[in-house]
Amino acid sequence: MTKRLPQRCARESGKRSLHKQLSKCVLLRPSSVLHHIFMYHYYVRPQPQRSAHFPTHCAPRHNRRACSMFRNQYDQDVLTWSPQGRLHQVEYAMEAVKQGGAAIGCKNDEFVVLATLKRATSELSSSQKKLFRIDDNVGIAISGLTADGTAATKALRNDCISHKFTFESQVEVARLAGRVADKSQISTQRAGARPSGVGMLIAGVDEQGSHLFQTCPSGNLYEHIAAAIGARSQASKTYLERNVDKLGALSLDQLVKLALRALREASTDPLTDKTCSVAVVGSKDTPFRILSAEELTSALEGLDEQE
């Protein structure tokens, strides 16, 4: 059998001694030559300097173990459970919702109001739309990745059209919200697709009354009297909790002002018609619509009045 060169000897001898041993092995057998060539490339040949941002999968195989991974070894795939029973990619998607613009929803027996903050990437660009009409009786407010919210809006509209064509009636809000939650849940247990990075407040009115649902990337579905999602939404939740007993006796205008006051708690800048938007939906006389700039300005003027 061919005597292999010890690893420690290969490291200490350097290039010159390894070349000398390699020249002696040329006349012995091909396997000895291949072994020494492998030892030269593995231990002696200098490796190029790699930056901290060099992709881990491009590094040499013997250096891959030394390359640091991202947060841990359980967040590389949505299907991988951590020892603590967590799916980290789903939690990252929910964190994207928390970093999005704040969205507020509140309702009583007759009306549902949605209010959102509008963000612009710069002073030269327009703000991103956060309120979407799905049907005459349903609309949504989103927080998180706007592109994911736009794709979900198209899917919801297709579901409403299909339901109307099949049953000749408007879809129930609870059924529509359940479809959204089911699609979000599928992305948490299938490889090849990431979880959706958008949270929704679904507001609507049907034969059962007014409804306000919240969906999240994990696939969970919640029905609320009042809800707040997005950045700094905890302050808005606290305000809504203090005034939840008043919701049932409020008119539509008063409900709009309460939603704006809750939205103001999550904003660092004064509210104007360019930094926020409001949508309302109610009975047959109040289909889903987004308030115009004049209506919104009028509501903001009376915001500081005593409740």
C-alpha positions in Angstrom: 0.0 0.0 0.0 1.1 3.6 -0.7 2.2 5.5 2.4 0.2 8.7 2.6 1.7 11.9 3.7 0.5 13.1 7.1 -1.5 16.3 7.1 0.7 18.0 9.7 3.8 17.2 7.6 2.2 18.6 4.6 1.4 21.9 6.4 4.9 22.2 7.8 7.0 21.2 4.9 5.7 23.8 2.5 5.8 23.9 -1.2 9.5 23.0 -1.7 9.4 19.8 0.2 6.1 18.8 -1.3 7.5 19.3 -4.8 10.5 17.2 -3.9 8.3 14.3 -2.6 6.1 14.7 -5.7 9.1 14.3 -8.0 10.1 11.1 -6.2 6.7 9.6 -6.5 6.4 10.0 -10.3 8.3 6.8 -10.9 6.3 4.8 -8.3 2.6 4.6 -9.3 0.0 6.9 -10.6 -2.0 6.8 -7.3 0.9 8.3 -5.4 1.2 11.1 -7.9 -2.5 11.9 -7.6 -2.4 11.7 -3.8 0.4 14.3 -3.7 -1.3 16.5 -6.2 -4.4 16.5 -4.0 -2.3 17.3 -0.9 -0.8 20.2 -2.8 -4.1 21.7 -3.9 -5.7 21.0 -0.5 -3.1 22.4 1.9 -0.3 24.3 0.2 -1.9 26.3 -2.7 -2.8 29.7 -1.4 -6.5 30.5 -1.5 -7.8 33.9 -2.7 -9.0 36.4 -0.1 -12.7 36.4 0.1 -14.8 39.2 1.4 -17.4 38.9 4.1 -20.2 39.1 1.4 -18.7 36.3 -0.7 -21.5 33.7 -1.3 -21.1 30.7 0.9 -22.0 28.2 -1.8 -19.1 29.5 -4.0 -16.4 28.9 -1.3 -14.1 25.8 -1.5 -15.6 22.7 0.0 -13.0 22.6 2.8 -13.8 26.1 3.8 -17.6 25.9 3.8 -17.7 24.8 7.4 -15.8 27.9 8.4 -18.2 30.3 6.5 -20.7 31.8 8.8 -24.4 31.3 8.1 -27.0 33.9 8.4 -29.1 33.9 11.6 -29.1 30.2 12.3 -29.2 26.9 10.4 -33.0 26.7 10.6 -34.0 29.7 8.5 -32.8 28.6 5.1 -36.1 26.8 4.2 -39.7 27.5 5.2 -40.1 23.7 5.8 -37.4 23.4 8.4 -38.5 23.5 12.0 -36.2 24.8 14.7 -35.7 22.9 18.0 -37.9 25.5 19.6 -40.8 24.6 17.2 -40.5 27.8 15.1 -40.6 28.5 11.4 -38.2 31.4 11.1 -39.1 32.4 7.5 -42.8 32.7 8.5 -41.7 34.9 11.4 -39.6 37.0 9.0 -42.7 37.5 6.8 -44.7 38.6 9.9 -41.9 41.0 10.7 -42.3 42.6 7.3 -45.9 43.3 8.2 -44.8 45.0 11.4 -42.4 47.2 9.5 -45.1 48.4 7.0 -47.3 51.4 7.2 -49.9 51.4 9.9 -53.4 50.4 9.1 -56.4 50.8 11.4 -59.9 49.2 11.2 -62.9 49.7 13.5 -66.6 48.9 13.2 -70.0 49.0 14.7 -73.3 47.2 13.8 -73.8 49.3 10.6 -70.4 50.6 9.3 -66.8 49.6 9.0 -64.0 52.2 8.6 -60.4 51.6 7.4 -57.6 54.1 7.7 -54.0 53.8 6.5 -50.8 55.9 6.4 -49.5 56.6 2.9 -45.7 56.4 2.4 -43.6 57.9 -0.4 -40.1 56.8 -1.3 -39.1 60.4 -1.9 -40.5 63.9 -2.3 -40.5 63.4 -6.1 -42.6 60.2 -6.1 -46.2 59.5 -5.3 -47.3 57.5 -2.3 -48.1 53.8 -2.4 -51.8 52.8 -2.3 -52.8 50.9 0.8 -56.6 50.7 0.3 -58.2 48.6 -2.3 -61.8 48.0 -3.4 -62.7 44.4 -3.9 -66.4 44.6 -4.5 -69.3 46.9 -3.6 -69.5 45.4 -0.1 -65.8 44.5 0.5 -62.5 46.3 0.7 -59.1 45.8 2.2 -56.3 47.7 3.8 -52.7 46.3 3.6 -49.5 46.6 5.5 -46.1 45.1 4.5 -45.0 44.4 0.9 -47.2 46.4 -1.4 -46.5 44.1 -4.4 -47.7 41.1 -2.4 -50.8 43.1 -1.4 -51.5 44.0 -5.1 -51.3 40.3 -6.1 -53.6 39.3 -3.3 -56.1 42.0 -4.3 -56.3 40.6 -7.9 -56.9 37.1 -6.5 -59.7 38.4 -4.2 -61.4 40.2 -7.1 -61.3 37.1 -9.2 -62.9 35.1 -6.4 -65.7 37.7 -6.1 -66.3 37.6 -9.9 -66.4 33.8 -9.9 -68.8 33.7 -6.9 -71.1 36.3 -8.6 -71.1 34.4 -11.9 -71.8 31.0 -10.2 -74.3 32.0 -7.4 -75.6 35.4 -8.7 -75.0 36.9 -5.2 -72.3 38.7 -3.3 -69.7 36.6 -1.6 -69.8 36.4 2.2 -67.0 38.3 3.9 -66.1 35.4 6.2 -65.8 33.1 3.2 -63.6 35.5 1.4 -61.3 36.1 4.4 -61.0 32.3 4.8 -59.8 31.9 1.2 -57.1 34.5 1.9 -56.0 32.7 5.0 -55.9 29.3 3.3 -53.7 30.6 0.5 -51.3 32.1 3.0 -51.1 28.9 5.0 -50.3 26.9 1.9 -47.1 28.9 1.4 -45.9 27.9 4.9 -45.7 24.2 4.1 -44.6 24.0 0.5 -41.1 24.2 -0.8 -40.3 26.5 -3.7 -42.4 29.5 -2.5 -41.9 32.0 0.2 -44.6 33.2 2.6 -46.5 36.3 1.6 -45.1 39.4 3.3 -48.4 41.3 3.6 -51.0 41.6 6.4 -54.6 42.5 5.6 -57.6 44.1 7.3 -60.7 42.9 5.4 -63.8 45.1 5.9 -67.2 44.3 4.5 -70.9 44.0 5.0 -73.2 41.1 4.1 -76.5 39.6 5.3 -74.9 38.6 8.6 -73.9 42.2 9.4 -70.6 44.1 9.3 -67.3 42.3 9.6 -63.6 43.2 10.2 -61.1 40.4 9.7 -57.3 40.4 10.0 -55.1 38.0 8.1 -51.3 37.4 8.5 -48.6 35.5 6.6 -48.8 32.5 9.0 -52.4 31.8 7.7 -54.1 32.8 10.9 -57.5 34.6 10.7 -59.0 36.8 13.3 -62.2 38.7 13.5 -62.1 42.1 15.3 -64.2 44.9 16.5 -61.2 47.1 16.1 -57.7 46.3 14.9 -54.3 47.9 14.1 -51.4 46.5 12.2 -48.1 47.8 10.9 -45.3 50.0 12.4 -46.0 51.6 15.8 -49.5 50.0 15.8 -49.3 49.2 19.6 -50.1 52.9 20.4 -53.1 52.7 18.1 -54.3 49.4 19.7 -54.0 51.1 23.2 -56.2 54.0 22.0 -58.8 51.6 20.5 -58.9 49.5 23.7 -59.7 52.6 25.7 -62.6 53.6 23.4 -64.0 50.2 22.4 -67.1 50.7 24.4 -68.0 53.8 22.4 -68.0 52.1 19.0 -71.6 50.9 19.1 -73.2 54.3 19.5 -71.0 56.2 16.9 -72.3 57.5 13.6 -70.3 57.1 10.4 -68.6 60.6 10.8 -67.7 59.9 14.4 -66.4 56.5 13.5 -64.1 58.0 10.9 -62.7 60.5 13.4 -62.1 57.8 15.9 -60.1 55.8 13.3 -58.1 58.9 12.4 -57.3 59.6 16.1 -56.1 56.0 16.4 -54.0 56.4 13.2 -52.5 59.6 14.6 -51.1 57.6 17.5 -49.0 55.6 15.1 -47.7 58.5 13.1 -44.8 60.8 13.9 -46.0 63.5 11.5 -49.2 65.5 11.5 -52.0 63.8 9.5 -53.0 65.5 6.2 -54.9 64.4 3.1 -51.5 63.5 1.5 -50.2 61.3 4.3 -53.3 59.2 5.1 -56.4 57.7 3.4 -59.7 56.5 4.8 -62.3 54.1 3.3 -65.9 53.3 4.6 -68.4 50.6 3.9 -71.9 50.0 5.3 -75.3 49.0 4.3 -76.7 49.2 0.7 -76.7 52.9 0.8 -73.0 53.0 1.7 -71.0 50.8 -0.7 -67.2 50.6 -0.2 -65.5 53.8 -1.2 -62.4 55.8 -0.4 -63.0 59.3 0.9 -62.0 62.1 -1.4 -59.4 64.7 -0.4 -62.2 67.3 0.5 -64.0 64.8 2.7 -60.8 63.7 4.4 -59.7 67.3 5.0 -63.1 68.1 6.6 -62.7 65.1 8.9 -59.2 66.1 9.9 -60.2 69.6 10.8 -62.5 68.4 13.5 -60.1 65.9 14.8 -59.0 67.8 17.9 -62.5 68.4 19.1 -63.5 66.8 22.3 -65.0 63.4 21.7 
